[in-house]
């Protein structure tokens, strides 16, 4: 999932450089959503791992 966030971030950066503002905004939004979703899954897996050890 982090891979997709990075892909959309790269697409947003390239589109921003080329001047496609609508595409850049959409790609950046998708990358941001995927990043925070990945971050939430990371925190949940860390918490579950700590609970299982105890």
mmCIF file as gemmi writes it, N, C-alpha and C atoms, coordinates in Angstrom:
data_model
loop_
_atom_site.group_PDB
_atom_site.id
_atom_site.type_symbol
_atom_site.label_atom_id
_atom_site.label_alt_id
_atom_site.label_comp_id
_atom_site.label_asym_id
_atom_site.label_entity_id
_atom_site.label_seq_id
_atom_site.pdbx_PDB_ins_code
_atom_site.Cartn_x
_atom_site.Cartn_y
_atom_site.Cartn_z
_atom_site.occupancy
_atom_site.B_iso_or_equiv
_atom_site.pdbx_formal_charge
_atom_site.auth_seq_id
_atom_site.auth_asym_id
_atom_site.pdbx_PDB_model_num
ATOM 1 N N . UNK Axp A 1 ? 0.83 -1.186 0 1 0 ? 1 A 1
ATOM 2 C CA . UNK Axp A 1 ? 0 0 0 1 0 ? 1 A 1
ATOM 3 C C . UNK Axp A 1 ? 0.88 1.257 0 1 0 ? 1 A 1
ATOM 4 N N . UNK Axp A 2 ? 1.986 1.183 0.679 1 0 ? 2 A 1
ATOM 5 C CA . UNK Axp A 2 ? 2.914 2.312 0.665 1 0 ? 2 A 1
ATOM 6 C C . UNK Axp A 2 ? 3.438 2.538 -0.746 1 0 ? 2 A 1
ATOM 7 N N . UNK Axp A 3 ? 3.594 1.453 -1.497 1 0 ? 3 A 1
ATOM 8 C CA . UNK Axp A 3 ? 4.047 1.555 -2.889 1 0 ? 3 A 1
ATOM 9 C C . UNK Axp A 3 ? 3.071 2.407 -3.701 1 0 ? 3 A 1
ATOM 10 N N . UNK Axp A 4 ? 1.762 2.165 -3.532 1 0 ? 4 A 1
ATOM 11 C CA . UNK Axp A 4 ? 0.769 2.933 -4.281 1 0 ? 4 A 1
ATOM 12 C C . UNK Axp A 4 ? 0.759 4.397 -3.869 1 0 ? 4 A 1
ATOM 13 N N . UNK Axp A 5 ? 0.962 4.657 -2.588 1 0 ? 5 A 1
ATOM 14 C CA . UNK Axp A 5 ? 1.028 6.048 -2.131 1 0 ? 5 A 1
ATOM 15 C C . UNK Axp A 5 ? 2.205 6.76 -2.789 1 0 ? 5 A 1
ATOM 16 N N . UNK Axp A 6 ? 3.334 6.081 -2.872 1 0 ? 6 A 1
ATOM 17 C CA . UNK Axp A 6 ? 4.503 6.681 -3.511 1 0 ? 6 A 1
ATOM 18 C C . UNK Axp A 6 ? 4.298 6.857 -5.01 1 0 ? 6 A 1
ATOM 19 N N . UNK Axp A 7 ? 3.619 5.905 -5.651 1 0 ? 7 A 1
ATOM 20 C CA . UNK Axp A 7 ? 3.339 6.025 -7.083 1 0 ? 7 A 1
ATOM 21 C C . UNK Axp A 7 ? 2.457 7.236 -7.351 1 0 ? 7 A 1
ATOM 22 N N . UNK Axp A 8 ? 1.395 7.401 -6.576 1 0 ? 8 A 1
ATOM 23 C CA . UNK Axp A 8 ? 0.518 8.543 -6.773 1 0 ? 8 A 1
ATOM 24 C C . UNK Axp A 8 ? 1.223 9.854 -6.437 1 0 ? 8 A 1
ATOM 25 N N . UNK Axp A 9 ? 2.147 9.823 -5.487 1 0 ? 9 A 1
ATOM 26 C CA . UNK Axp A 9 ? 2.916 11.022 -5.175 1 0 ? 9 A 1
ATOM 27 C C . UNK Axp A 9 ? 3.797 11.411 -6.355 1 0 ? 9 A 1
ATOM 28 N N . UNK Axp A 10 ? 4.439 10.437 -6.97 1 0 ? 10 A 1
ATOM 29 C CA . UNK Axp A 10 ? 5.282 10.719 -8.136 1 0 ? 10 A 1
ATOM 30 C C . UNK Axp A 10 ? 4.429 11.235 -9.293 1 0 ? 10 A 1
ATOM 31 N N . UNK Axp A 11 ? 3.269 10.625 -9.514 1 0 ? 11 A 1
ATOM 32 C CA . UNK Axp A 11 ? 2.364 11.093 -10.568 1 0 ? 11 A 1
ATOM 33 C C . UNK Axp A 11 ? 1.944 12.531 -10.301 1 0 ? 11 A 1
ATOM 34 N N . UNK Axp A 12 ? 1.655 12.853 -9.053 1 0 ? 12 A 1
ATOM 35 C CA . UNK Axp A 12 ? 1.245 14.208 -8.697 1 0 ? 12 A 1
ATOM 36 C C . UNK Axp A 12 ? 2.376 15.198 -8.944 1 0 ? 12 A 1
ATOM 37 N N . UNK Axp A 13 ? 3.601 14.809 -8.602 1 0 ? 13 A 1
ATOM 38 C CA . UNK Axp A 13 ? 4.738 15.71 -8.817 1 0 ? 13 A 1
ATOM 39 C C . UNK Axp A 13 ? 4.994 15.944 -10.3 1 0 ? 13 A 1
ATOM 40 N N . UNK Axp A 14 ? 4.935 14.883 -11.088 1 0 ? 14 A 1
ATOM 41 C CA . UNK Axp A 14 ? 5.144 15.024 -12.532 1 0 ? 14 A 1
ATOM 42 C C . UNK Axp A 14 ? 4.032 15.853 -13.154 1 0 ? 14 A 1
ATOM 43 N N . UNK Axp A 15 ? 2.798 15.59 -12.772 1 0 ? 15 A 1
ATOM 44 C CA . UNK Axp A 15 ? 1.674 16.347 -13.318 1 0 ? 15 A 1
ATOM 45 C C . UNK Axp A 15 ? 1.742 17.808 -12.888 1 0 ? 15 A 1
ATOM 46 N N . UNK Axp A 16 ? 2.207 18.057 -11.68 1 0 ? 16 A 1
ATOM 47 C CA . UNK Axp A 16 ? 2.351 19.436 -11.22 1 0 ? 16 A 1
ATOM 48 C C . UNK Axp A 16 ? 3.402 20.197 -12.004 1 0 ? 16 A 1
ATOM 49 N N . UNK Axp A 17 ? 4.493 19.522 -12.327 1 0 ? 17 A 1
ATOM 50 C CA . UNK Axp A 17 ? 5.555 20.155 -13.114 1 0 ? 17 A 1
ATOM 51 C C . UNK Axp A 17 ? 5.067 20.453 -14.525 1 0 ? 17 A 1
ATOM 52 N N . UNK Axp A 18 ? 4.28 19.543 -15.085 1 0 ? 18 A 1
ATOM 53 C CA . UNK Axp A 18 ? 3.793 19.72 -16.445 1 0 ? 18 A 1
ATOM 54 C C . UNK Axp A 18 ? 2.591 20.656 -16.532 1 0 ? 18 A 1
ATOM 55 N N . UNK Axp A 19 ? 1.998 20.995 -15.409 1 0 ? 19 A 1
ATOM 56 C CA . UNK Axp A 19 ? 0.916 21.967 -15.397 1 0 ? 19 A 1
ATOM 57 C C . UNK Axp A 19 ? -0.48 21.383 -15.407 1 0 ? 19 A 1
ATOM 58 N N . UNK Axp A 20 ? -0.605 20.095 -15.189 1 0 ? 20 A 1
ATOM 59 C CA . UNK Axp A 20 ? -1.938 19.487 -15.114 1 0 ? 20 A 1
ATOM 60 C C . UNK Axp A 20 ? -2.438 19.602 -13.679 1 0 ? 20 A 1
ATOM 61 N N . UNK Axp A 21 ? -3.015 20.726 -13.337 1 0 ? 21 A 1
ATOM 62 C CA . UNK Axp A 21 ? -3.357 20.988 -11.937 1 0 ? 21 A 1
ATOM 63 C C . UNK Axp A 21 ? -4.446 20.052 -11.423 1 0 ? 21 A 1
ATOM 64 N N . UNK Axp A 22 ? -5.422 19.722 -12.241 1 0 ? 22 A 1
ATOM 65 C CA . UNK Axp A 22 ? -6.492 18.83 -11.783 1 0 ? 22 A 1
ATOM 66 C C . UNK Axp A 22 ? -5.981 17.435 -11.495 1 0 ? 22 A 1
ATOM 67 N N . UNK Axp A 23 ? -5.158 16.92 -12.4 1 0 ? 23 A 1
ATOM 68 C CA . UNK Axp A 23 ? -4.585 15.588 -12.221 1 0 ? 23 A 1
ATOM 69 C C . UNK Axp A 23 ? -3.618 15.568 -11.043 1 0 ? 23 A 1
ATOM 70 N N . UNK Axp A 24 ? -2.844 16.62 -10.893 1 0 ? 24 A 1
ATOM 71 C CA . UNK Axp A 24 ? -1.897 16.685 -9.776 1 0 ? 24 A 1
ATOM 72 C C . UNK Axp A 24 ? -2.628 16.712 -8.441 1 0 ? 24 A 1
ATOM 73 N N . UNK Axp A 25 ? -3.689 17.484 -8.376 1 0 ? 25 A 1
ATOM 74 C CA . UNK Axp A 25 ? -4.456 17.557 -7.131 1 0 ? 25 A 1
ATOM 75 C C . UNK Axp A 25 ? -5.106 16.234 -6.776 1 0 ? 25 A 1
ATOM 76 N N . UNK Axp A 26 ? -5.66 15.564 -7.792 1 0 ? 26 A 1
ATOM 77 C CA . UNK Axp A 26 ? -6.304 14.273 -7.549 1 0 ? 26 A 1
ATOM 78 C C . UNK Axp A 26 ? -5.281 13.225 -7.121 1 0 ? 26 A 1
ATOM 79 N N . UNK Axp A 27 ? -4.146 13.181 -7.783 1 0 ? 27 A 1
ATOM 80 C CA . UNK Axp A 27 ? -3.111 12.202 -7.432 1 0 ? 27 A 1
ATOM 81 C C . UNK Axp A 27 ? -2.537 12.477 -6.047 1 0 ? 27 A 1
ATOM 82 N N . UNK Axp A 28 ? -2.348 13.732 -5.729 1 0 ? 28 A 1
ATOM 83 C CA . UNK Axp A 28 ? -1.834 14.077 -4.406 1 0 ? 28 A 1
ATOM 84 C C . UNK Axp A 28 ? -2.84 13.701 -3.323 1 0 ? 28 A 1
ATOM 85 N N . UNK Axp A 29 ? -4.109 13.904 -3.603 1 0 ? 29 A 1
ATOM 86 C CA . UNK Axp A 29 ? -5.146 13.522 -2.64 1 0 ? 29 A 1
ATOM 87 C C . UNK Axp A 29 ? -5.176 12.021 -2.407 1 0 ? 29 A 1
ATOM 88 N N . UNK Axp A 30 ? -5.075 11.253 -3.491 1 0 ? 30 A 1
ATOM 89 C CA . UNK Axp A 30 ? -5.06 9.794 -3.362 1 0 ? 30 A 1
ATOM 90 C C . UNK Axp A 30 ? -3.816 9.337 -2.611 1 0 ? 30 A 1
ATOM 91 N N . UNK Axp A 31 ? -2.675 9.927 -2.917 1 0 ? 31 A 1
ATOM 92 C CA . UNK Axp A 31 ? -1.438 9.563 -2.223 1 0 ? 31 A 1
ATOM 93 C C . UNK Axp A 31 ? -1.538 9.869 -0.737 1 0 ? 31 A 1
ATOM 94 N N . UNK Axp A 32 ? -2.15 10.992 -0.413 1 0 ? 32 A 1
ATOM 95 C CA . UNK Axp A 32 ? -2.293 11.364 0.999 1 0 ? 32 A 1
ATOM 96 C C . UNK Axp A 32 ? -3.219 10.386 1.723 1 0 ? 32 A 1
ATOM 97 N N . UNK Axp A 33 ? -4.318 10.015 1.108 1 0 ? 33 A 1
ATOM 98 C CA . UNK Axp A 33 ? -5.243 9.061 1.728 1 0 ? 33 A 1
ATOM 99 C C . UNK Axp A 33 ? -4.557 7.721 1.943 1 0 ? 33 A 1
ATOM 100 N N . UNK Axp A 34 ? -3.857 7.233 0.912 1 0 ? 34 A 1
ATOM 101 C CA . UNK Axp A 34 ? -3.172 5.946 1.041 1 0 ? 34 A 1
ATOM 102 C C . UNK Axp A 34 ? -2.069 5.99 2.091 1 0 ? 34 A 1
ATOM 103 N N . UNK Axp A 35 ? -1.376 7.109 2.198 1 0 ? 35 A 1
ATOM 104 C CA . UNK Axp A 35 ? -0.322 7.24 3.2 1 0 ? 35 A 1
ATOM 105 C C . UNK Axp A 35 ? -0.896 7.151 4.608 1 0 ? 35 A 1
ATOM 106 N N . UNK Axp A 36 ? -1.988 7.885 4.862 1 0 ? 36 A 1
ATOM 107 C CA . UNK Axp A 36 ? -2.568 7.854 6.204 1 0 ? 36 A 1
ATOM 108 C C . UNK Axp A 36 ? -3.21 6.51 6.509 1 0 ? 36 A 1
ATOM 109 N N . UNK Axp A 37 ? -3.739 5.842 5.479 1 0 ? 37 A 1
ATOM 110 C CA . UNK Axp A 37 ? -4.283 4.508 5.675 1 0 ? 37 A 1
ATOM 111 C C . UNK Axp A 37 ? -3.161 3.536 6.04 1 0 ? 37 A 1
ATOM 112 N N . UNK Axp A 38 ? -2.03 3.629 5.34 1 0 ? 38 A 1
ATOM 113 C CA . UNK Axp A 38 ? -0.864 2.804 5.655 1 0 ? 38 A 1
ATOM 114 C C . UNK Axp A 38 ? -0.365 3.082 7.067 1 0 ? 38 A 1
ATOM 115 N N . UNK Axp A 39 ? -0.332 4.345 7.442 1 0 ? 39 A 1
ATOM 116 C CA . UNK Axp A 39 ? 0.119 4.727 8.775 1 0 ? 39 A 1
ATOM 117 C C . UNK Axp A 39 ? -0.804 4.151 9.848 1 0 ? 39 A 1
ATOM 118 N N . UNK Axp A 40 ? -2.108 4.191 9.618 1 0 ? 40 A 1
ATOM 119 C CA . UNK Axp A 40 ? -3.064 3.628 10.573 1 0 ? 40 A 1
ATOM 120 C C . UNK Axp A 40 ? -2.867 2.123 10.71 1 0 ? 40 A 1
ATOM 121 N N . UNK Axp A 41 ? -2.671 1.422 9.576 1 0 ? 41 A 1
ATOM 122 C CA . UNK Axp A 41 ? -2.427 -0.021 9.64 1 0 ? 41 A 1
ATOM 123 C C . UNK Axp A 41 ? -1.129 -0.337 10.372 1 0 ? 41 A 1
ATOM 124 N N . UNK Axp A 42 ? -0.124 0.492 10.193 1 0 ? 42 A 1
ATOM 125 C CA . UNK Axp A 42 ? 1.139 0.291 10.892 1 0 ? 42 A 1
ATOM 126 C C . UNK Axp A 42 ? 0.956 0.409 12.4 1 0 ? 42 A 1
ATOM 127 N N . UNK Axp A 43 ? 0.258 1.43 12.832 1 0 ? 43 A 1
ATOM 128 C CA . UNK Axp A 43 ? 0.028 1.633 14.266 1 0 ? 43 A 1
ATOM 129 C C . UNK Axp A 43 ? -0.795 0.488 14.841 1 0 ? 43 A 1
ATOM 130 N N . UNK Axp A 44 ? -1.824 0.059 14.113 1 0 ? 44 A 1
ATOM 131 C CA . UNK Axp A 44 ? -2.655 -1.051 14.587 1 0 ? 44 A 1
ATOM 132 C C . UNK Axp A 44 ? -1.834 -2.33 14.7 1 0 ? 44 A 1
ATOM 133 N N . UNK Axp A 45 ? -0.983 -2.608 13.715 1 0 ? 45 A 1
ATOM 134 C CA . UNK Axp A 45 ? -0.181 -3.833 13.776 1 0 ? 45 A 1
ATOM 135 C C . UNK Axp A 45 ? 0.843 -3.778 14.909 1 0 ? 45 A 1
ATOM 136 N N . UNK Axp A 46 ? 1.383 -2.616 15.193 1 0 ? 46 A 1
ATOM 137 C CA . UNK Axp A 46 ? 2.319 -2.48 16.316 1 0 ? 46 A 1
ATOM 138 C C . UNK Axp A 46 ? 1.599 -2.73 17.633 1 0 ? 46 A 1
ATOM 139 N N . UNK Axp A 47 ? 0.411 -2.165 17.786 1 0 ? 47 A 1
ATOM 140 C CA . UNK Axp A 47 ? -0.36 -2.355 19.021 1 0 ? 47 A 1
ATOM 141 C C . UNK Axp A 47 ? -0.73 -3.824 19.198 1 0 ? 47 A 1
ATOM 142 N N . UNK Axp A 48 ? -1.194 -4.462 18.116 1 0 ? 48 A 1
ATOM 143 C CA . UNK Axp A 48 ? -1.563 -5.879 18.205 1 0 ? 48 A 1
ATOM 144 C C . UNK Axp A 48 ? -0.332 -6.727 18.526 1 0 ? 48 A 1
ATOM 145 N N . UNK Axp A 49 ? 0.812 -6.389 17.949 1 0 ? 49 A 1
ATOM 146 C CA . UNK Axp A 49 ? 2.035 -7.125 18.256 1 0 ? 49 A 1
ATOM 147 C C . UNK Axp A 49 ? 2.449 -6.988 19.698 1 0 ? 49 A 1
ATOM 148 N N . UNK Axp A 50 ? 2.283 -5.798 20.265 1 0 ? 50 A 1
ATOM 149 C CA . UNK Axp A 50 ? 2.624 -5.593 21.678 1 0 ? 50 A 1
ATOM 150 C C . UNK Axp A 50 ? 1.664 -6.323 22.589 1 0 ? 50 A 1
ATOM 151 N N . UNK Axp A 51 ? 0.394 -6.366 22.219 1 0 ? 51 A 1
ATOM 152 C CA . UNK Axp A 51 ? -0.612 -7.056 23.052 1 0 ? 51 A 1
ATOM 153 C C . UNK Axp A 51 ? -0.369 -8.565 23.035 1 0 ? 51 A 1
ATOM 154 N N . UNK Axp A 52 ? 0.012 -9.104 21.878 1 0 ? 52 A 1
ATOM 155 C CA . UNK Axp A 52 ? 0.253 -10.547 21.777 1 0 ? 52 A 1
ATOM 156 C C . UNK Axp A 52 ? 1.454 -10.991 22.588 1 0 ? 52 A 1
ATOM 157 N N . UNK Axp A 53 ? 2.454 -10.128 22.739 1 0 ? 53 A 1
ATOM 158 C CA . UNK Axp A 53 ? 3.642 -10.489 23.495 1 0 ? 53 A 1
ATOM 159 C C . UNK Axp A 53 ? 3.361 -10.583 24.991 1 0 ? 53 A 1
ATOM 160 N N . UNK Axp A 54 ? 2.414 -9.805 25.454 1 0 ? 54 A 1
ATOM 161 C CA . UNK Axp A 54 ? 2.133 -9.758 26.901 1 0 ? 54 A 1
ATOM 162 C C . UNK Axp A 54 ? 1.26 -10.872 27.348 1 0 ? 54 A 1
